[in-house]
Amino acid sequence: MGEMIAHALVGTFLGILLGYGFVSPLASYIERQAKEAEKMLQCIRITLLASLHGYAPQLAVEFGRKALFAAERPSFTELEEYVRGCEKGR
């Protein structure tokens, strides 16, 4: 009887360890990656919609820039330099 209880306890603790120690962090990581990809697509969508509504290209790109997470968002000057570089490269 004691051996069966020990097996049950080991199984329970192993399940808790795997659930909270492996599956939950993995699910959080995958969710975070999906949200980052969604933000990038949202940025593209906002930029295209602003362009279709007749805004100037630099202003449309600024609308899209605002949709990004603050940690990934380029500064206004970085974006301006990049856009100017693209204009010169035509």
Secondary structure as UniProt FT lines:
FT   HELIX           2..18
FT   HELIX           19..23
FT   HELIX           24..52
FT   TURN            53..54
FT   HELIX           57..66
FT   TURN            70..72
FT   HELIX           76..88
//
